[in-house]
Amino acid sequence: MKTKPMLTLKDVKKIAAGAEAEALANNWAVTFAIVDDGGHLLWLQRLDGAPPVSAHIAPAKAHTAALGRRESKVYEDVINGGRVSFLSAPTIEGMLEGGVPVIVDGHVIGAVGVSGVKSNEDAQIAKAGIAALGV
């Protein structure tokens, strides 16, 4: 039987603190979501001034990154490249840049999704949160 690392509440709090620090340092009003490897929500935080819709988009991006085992931008690029039929993929909704998987020892153990600013800035915040884990 294989074993793999998993996110703990302590880990999730570190990711959240890192994401919040990056967003505040840049004066970006965003929502960020942290999910486990199955895309189940572990943390949702909407910073002051973040658009209400971002509370729906951030978890969707995180869910997509966790289940797809890759950044959500990959799906956006596929669709923008002309494969619009991919929009019908089941249970995948957040096909926009800003969802980043958390990878430890080659295992995807969760993901972070961010919404509220430009997509590349959303991804920057997600990556800063993951970097706060120090893995």
Residue pairs with C-beta under 8 A, 6 or more apart in sequence:
4 105
4 107
4 109
5 104
5 105
5 107
5 109
6 36
6 37
6 109
7 34
7 36
7 42
7 102
7 109
7 110
9 42
11 133
12 34
12 42
12 43
13 43
14 132
14 133
14 134
15 34
15 43
15 102
15 112
15 129
15 130
15 132
15 133
16 32
16 34
16 43
16 45
16 129
17 129
17 132
18 128
18 129
18 130
18 131
18 132
18 133
19 32
19 45
19 112
19 114
19 125
19 126
19 128
19 129
19 132
20 32
20 45
20 47
20 129
21 128
21 132
22 124
22 125
22 128
22 129
23 29
23 30
23 32
23 47
23 114
23 125
24 47
26 121
28 47
28 116
28 117
28 121
28 125
29 47
29 48
29 49
29 50
29 51
29 116
29 117
30 47
30 50
30 54
30 58
30 114
30 115
30 116
30 117
30 122
30 125
31 44
31 45
31 46
31 47
31 50
31 54
31 55
31 57
31 58
31 114
31 115
31 116
32 43
32 44
32 45
32 58
32 112
32 113
32 114
32 115
32 125
32 126
32 129
33 41
33 43
33 44
33 45
33 58
33 59
33 61
33 62
33 112
33 113
33 114
34 41
34 42
34 43
34 44
34 62
34 110
34 111
34 112
34 129
35 41
35 42
35 59
35 62
35 63
35 66
35 110
35 111
35 112
35 113
36 42
36 66
36 109
36 110
37 66
37 107
37 108
37 109
37 110
38 66
38 67
39 62
39 63
39 64
39 66
39 67
39 111
41 59
41 62
42 110
44 55
44 58
44 59
46 54
46 55
47 116
50 115
50 116
51 115
51 116
53 115
54 115
54 116
57 94
57 96
57 98
57 113
57 115
58 94
58 98
58 113
58 114
58 115
58 116
59 94
59 113
60 93
60 94
60 99
60 113
61 72
61 94
61 96
61 98
61 99
61 113
61 114
61 115
61 122
62 94
62 99
62 110
62 111
62 112
62 113
63 91
63 92
63 93
63 94
63 99
63 111
63 113
64 72
64 75
64 92
64 93
64 94
64 95
64 99
64 111
64 113
65 71
65 72
65 94
65 99
65 100
65 101
65 111
65 112
65 113
66 99
66 101
66 108
66 110
66 111
67 91
67 92
68 74
68 75
68 92
68 101
69 101
69 108
70 101
71 97
71 99
71 100
71 101
71 123
72 94
72 95
72 96
72 97
72 98
72 99
72 100
72 113
73 96
73 97
73 98
73 99
73 119
73 123
75 86
75 89
75 92
75 95
76 95
76 96
76 97
76 119
78 86
79 86
79 87
79 95
86 95
87 95
89 95
94 113
96 115
96 119
97 119
97 120
97 122
97 123
98 113
98 114
98 115
98 119
98 122
98 123
98 126
99 111
99 112
99 113
99 114
99 126
100 111
100 112
100 113
100 123
100 126
100 127
100 130
101 108
101 110
101 111
102 108
102 109
102 110
102 111
102 112
102 130
102 133
103 109
104 133
104 135
112 126
112 129
112 130
113 122
113 126
114 122
114 123
114 125
114 126
115 122
116 122
117 125
